[in-house]
């Protein structure tokens, strides 16, 4: 779906974005979107680990515990959202992205937490 929006010649993507948000109710679409969001998230985690680790408590044990604190994970997701590529932010609104990170916290932040351990 992101490729369709990126390649679309029209100026108003509201219809496409509404379709994307509606499709996010479908588990297959959620999985596809999750796979597409993983690469940019891994880049962000690698580049900004020094800023993200204090949000997770710094040490390996504290970072593992912080993964189960919704407010902490929400803070990390809110920090990461503006760092996503522009087209991704155009297609995925912040609340949807935060929910993605909350639902995939181990997968998304595994690199960071395992590095701290």
N, C-alpha and C positions, 0 to 999 in steps of 0.2 A: 504494500500500500504506500509506503514512503516513496518508492520509485515512481509511482503514478503521480503523486503530488509534485515531486521534483521535476518530472518531465511535462507536466501539464502546462499548456500555453496560456490558459485563462488567468485573469488577474485576481479573481475572487475565489479563494480556496475554501470558503466557509462550508459549502456543500460537501466537499471532500473531507474536511475535518469532522463534520457532523457524521458522515458515513464511517470514518475511522473510529470515532468515539462509540458509535452504535455497534460496530463490529467487535469492539473490545469486550462485549458481553459474551462473545463466542470463545470458548476455551482454545480452539485451534488458532484463532487470531491472536489471542493473548500469548500463546507459545511462540508464534512467528514474530510478534512484536518484541517479545522478551529476547529472542535470539538476536534481533537487530539492535536492541539497546545495549546488549552486553559489550560489544566492541568499544563504543564510545565510553561506557562506564569504566571498562578496564583501563582505558587510556587516562581517564580523569583520576582514577584511583592511583595509578602509577605516578602520574605527574604531580599530584597534590597530596601524597601520603603524609608529608610533614605537617600539613594543615589539618588533615582528617584524623590522624592518630590522637591528638589531644581531645577531639570530640568523642572518641571512643574510650578515653581513659588512659591512653598511652601504652600500658603494658599488655602483654599477651593475655593474661588472665582477665584483666579489666576489660580488654577489647572483646573477648569472647562473651563476657557477661553483658556488655553493652549491646551486643547484637539482639538480645531479647528485651531490650528497653525500647518500646515503640517511639517514645519521644526523642531518644538519642538517634535512632535510625532516621526518623523524620527530619531531624536537624541536619544530618549528613546529606540526605536526599535534597533538601532545600539548598544546601551549599553547592551541591553538584549540578543542579538544574541549569543555572545560568552558564555553566561551562560546557554544556552540550552544544553540538553544532547547530547553527541557526535553523536549518531545514528540519532538524529533529524537533527543536522547540516550537517551530511553526505547526508541526503535525501533532505533537504530544503536549498537552497542557500540563502545567505543574502538578495539579492534584492527581492526574493520571500517572505521572512519573513517580510521585511520592508513593502512591499505592503499589506501583511496580516494584520499587525498592523495598518497601515493607514486606511484600509477598515473596520476594526473592532475596531477602537480606543475606542469607548464607552464601548464595551463589554470587551475588553482586560484590559483597565485601570480603569474600574468602581470601583473596590475594592479600588484602591489607591486614586482616586479622592473623592469617598464617605467618605473614612476614614478621609480625610483632611477637609471635609466640616463641 
